[in-house]
Amino acid sequence: MRPRTSSGTEKNVADLSVDLGFLKLKNPVLAASGTFGYGLEFTPFFNLEELGGFVVKGLYLGPRPGNPPPRLVETHGGLLNAIGLQGIGVEEFATGVLPRLKGLDSVVIVNVCGEHEEEYASAVRFLDRFDGIAAYELNISCPNIRADGLCPALSPQATRAVVKGVKKATSRPVITKLSPNVTNITEIALSAQEAGSDAVSLVNTFLALAVDARTRKPRLANVFGGLSGPAIKPIALRMVYQVAAAVRIPVIGMGGIMTAEDAAEFMIAGASAVEVGTANFIDPQAAVRIIEGLGRYCRQNNLERIQDIIGTLDVPS
Ligand SMILES: Cc1cc2nc3c(=O)[nH]c(=O)nc-3n(C[C@H](O)[C@H](O)[C@H](O)COP(=O)(O)O)c2cc1C
């Protein structure tokens, strides 16, 4: 590992790299989609090359304005958002943003959205013409696009259809992002695997409601939003553990990761890598702090390689 230069004192001697099979990461920490812009917004805060990688804000084929405000509400230990996938679209991203990320020694993953299964495939087909994208993360799980929270990740059939269509359209790796708003997330993960997904990432946000008792109105213009942050961590951990036990493909875990210890917990539960989301709004250097902390965690626990903790949860039989 390279020594950390900004603090001047930290040296990560442990090997923090992880291997997803289709993708090698210098460390297991990715910035989560929708909480890290298109990457460039964070260059004033740290060198993007310190990250294992980052997932850019969800992109449809065309630009989208998102939902009307208010679309963000803080709750106890959480954040409720109904941004509604505001974005610049694949063309503006590929021609305006991607060239500025060129040559970056950090993995760029594009989060792809669609109104229907053909749009996912078309978006990926367009992006495939451009270099610099390591993988696609399929956002089939955003709860605040339709008023009823419906999305493909709620059904094994719809999940399979989107993944199959995208796999036909690209030879790049595909990560399917799952929704926690289901009774049996393992069933959905298995359908993504069957359809050829190279990995699954979980969880997206939980469909939720915030009420203003004074006005008796919903706090979000969209009524419902997606809950993220520390409040969801134990449920996300449970789902990562269940999915990792059921699938053969790598699992990328997320949901309320604020510290290196949180990240280690997800890896112990079975995640090969993690994504950090809401924490970026509290501290724009959160992801880098977590990477440094994982180095310390390895030293304190006499671990030479962080990947040795993946899936090691000691469950009494
Ligand atoms: C403001 C906001 C915007 C988000 N936008 C996206 C998005 O565009 N695509 C996506 O797949 N997930 C999106 N997410 C979900 C996050 O990537 C992540 O799955 C979720 O917030 C749980 O992780 P966290 O608790 O660390 O934030 C968004 C989350 C937030 C808070």
The ligand as an SDF file (V2000), in Angstrom:
LIG
                    3D

 31 33  0  0  0  0  0  0  0  0999 V2000
  -29.3810   11.5830   -1.7750 C   0  0  0  0  0  0  0  0  0  0  0  0
  -29.2270   10.1700   -2.2470 C   0  0  0  0  0  0  0  0  0  0  0  0
  -29.2310    9.8950   -3.6140 C   0  0  0  0  0  0  0  0  0  0  0  0
  -29.1030    8.5760   -4.0720 C   0  0  0  0  0  0  0  0  0  0  0  0
  -29.0760    8.3320   -5.4210 N   0  0  0  0  0  0  0  0  0  0  0  0
  -28.8820    7.0610   -5.8690 C   0  0  0  0  0  0  0  0  0  0  0  0
  -28.7630    6.7950   -7.2660 C   0  0  0  0  0  0  0  0  0  0  0  0
  -28.7480    7.6930   -8.1100 O   0  0  0  0  0  0  0  0  0  0  0  0
  -28.6230    5.4960   -7.6460 N   0  0  0  0  0  0  0  0  0  0  0  0
  -28.5730    4.4620   -6.7450 C   0  0  0  0  0  0  0  0  0  0  0  0
  -28.4410    3.2990   -7.1270 O   0  0  0  0  0  0  0  0  0  0  0  0
  -28.6430    4.6960   -5.4060 N   0  0  0  0  0  0  0  0  0  0  0  0
  -28.7930    5.9580   -4.9560 C   0  0  0  0  0  0  0  0  0  0  0  0
  -28.8410    6.1970   -3.6070 N   0  0  0  0  0  0  0  0  0  0  0  0
  -28.7090    5.0800   -2.6560 C   0  0  0  0  0  0  0  0  0  0  0  0
  -27.2740    4.9480   -2.1260 C   0  0  0  0  0  0  0  0  0  0  0  0
  -26.3550    4.6970   -3.1830 O   0  0  0  0  0  0  0  0  0  0  0  0
  -27.1800    3.7940   -1.0930 C   0  0  0  0  0  0  0  0  0  0  0  0
  -27.6100    2.6020   -1.6970 O   0  0  0  0  0  0  0  0  0  0  0  0
  -28.0390    4.0510    0.1380 C   0  0  0  0  0  0  0  0  0  0  0  0
  -28.0610    5.4130    0.4780 O   0  0  0  0  0  0  0  0  0  0  0  0
  -27.6070    3.2200    1.3550 C   0  0  0  0  0  0  0  0  0  0  0  0
  -26.2760    3.5190    1.7460 O   0  0  0  0  0  0  0  0  0  0  0  0
  -25.9300    4.6350    2.8900 P   0  0  0  0  0  0  0  0  0  0  0  0
  -26.7890    4.3050    4.0850 O   0  0  0  0  0  0  0  0  0  0  0  0
  -24.4590    4.4840    3.1340 O   0  0  0  0  0  0  0  0  0  0  0  0
  -26.2930    5.9610    2.3090 O   0  0  0  0  0  0  0  0  0  0  0  0
  -28.9650    7.5150   -3.1380 C   0  0  0  0  0  0  0  0  0  0  0  0
  -28.9380    7.8020   -1.7550 C   0  0  0  0  0  0  0  0  0  0  0  0
  -29.0610    9.1000   -1.3010 C   0  0  0  0  0  0  0  0  0  0  0  0
  -29.0290    9.3670    0.1900 C   0  0  0  0  0  0  0  0  0  0  0  0
  1  2  1  0
  2  3  1  0
  2 30  2  0
  3  4  2  0
  4  5  1  0
  4 28  1  0
  5  6  2  0
  6  7  1  0
  6 13  1  0
  7  8  2  0
  7  9  1  0
  9 10  1  0
 10 11  2  0
 10 12  1  0
 12 13  2  0
 13 14  1  0
 14 15  1  0
 14 28  1  0
 15 16  1  0
 16 17  1  0
 16 18  1  0
 18 19  1  0
 18 20  1  0
 20 21  1  0
 20 22  1  0
 22 23  1  0
 23 24  1  0
 24 25  2  0
 24 26  1  0
 24 27  1  0
 28 29  2  0
 29 30  1  0
 30 31  1  0
M  END
$$$$
